[in-house]
């Protein structure tokens, strides 16, 4: 058992809260993981000195980068808790929480409407409440940091604007975020999405019952996009929890198309995370069962995930059959702009499947069709990685690693995601282990793979 701790004010600032969380995670490591984790052990695993770990735990200093935070999160088995808080910690740092109270003011319904502190329990409870809001990202846009979002919301309310939006307005907001998923760096898209998630939460907390189902549908949509972005950024533990929230919201809305889309999308993104291929296959087939023959974006996503998982598992005949079924479904449908489903995605899946099989000509044709219809940066990068998989599957191992190195090196780090790195790693997976060490391109490939990403 760890020694009793001195009483410390973890609610003095976000830096103190963050440090106390690290200390709690270290103290609970034995009960959670099965082995004790001393300050010295944590220092050795993270490259810090024990004295520096102590300073961080006391809130006296902060890690110098997001990479360091990720290392701490992994060492503590925190499942993304530290990574999730880090953007807020960077913004709030050692600002006294009492000063932040004035900036927060009326950003939350009912907060400070009845005097200096409307919360039962006085100032200490208020500080704890503010830090809980910070953990939810609800102070991330404080005017202290000159973003202007808080002021904009207050101005809108003073002009008689609504606290939330109509269903049509939320549909338009979601469409904008869907466009951002495809075209903007994931960290930028995530910041903007968090602002609207906060506003949606506020509206849902006071919405009349007749609006609940419609807002739950929007919540499912936005939670799915949030999980999408977290997967792109490699925050897998938190992404998994957001997928769960998206499923719950979709089920509460009773919108079957949304339920299928959430589950089908989760299956696709499972291909780019630590989830097993068997789990992805189960998710994909469960979504298809729920679709019950619907010709819609969610069903397309589910069949796509099934085909891609089967291809990676080496079940090529089954994968080809799934791809044929996908193209058949697409031929019976019209483009679903709402969920960004267009026919080029069927060609993208074909590119993946044929590349893993080593069907060079079929893979090249699918790549060309993908780029002709949708040359966005994500498709352009990923189909070139598919090409590398195809080359490696056909025996061109060194050439394949050279191609991956070129693709990743040419990409702006802001657009380089963990999903792309995940696909790039699959290229090496196609090379027999006994042949890898002798490949001249291996060192450069590894350096490109480990270069900084958008996280």
Secondary structure, DSSP 8 states (H G I E B T S, - for coil): ---------TTS-HHHHHHHHHHHHHHTHHHHHSS---HHHHHHHHT--HHHHHHHHTTS---SSHHHHHHHHHHTT-TTHHHHHHHHHHHHTT--HHHHHHHHTTSSTTTTTTSS--STTHHHHHHHHHHHHHHTTTTTT-GGGT--HHHHHHHHHHTT--SS--HHHHHHHHHHHHHHHHHS-HHHHHHHHHHHHHHHHHHHHH--HHHHHHHHHHHHHHHHHHHHHHHHTT-HHHHHHHHHHHHHHHHHHT-HHHHHHHHHHHHHHHTTSSS-HHHHHHHHHHHHHHHTT--SHHHHHHHHHHHHHHHHTT-HHHHHHHHHHHHHHHHTS--BGGGTB-THHHHHHHHHHHHHHT-HHHHHHHHHHHHHH---HHHHHHHHHHHHHHHHHTT-HHHHHHHHHHHHHHS-GGG--HHHHHHHHHHHHTS-HHHHTT-TTHHHHHHHHTS----
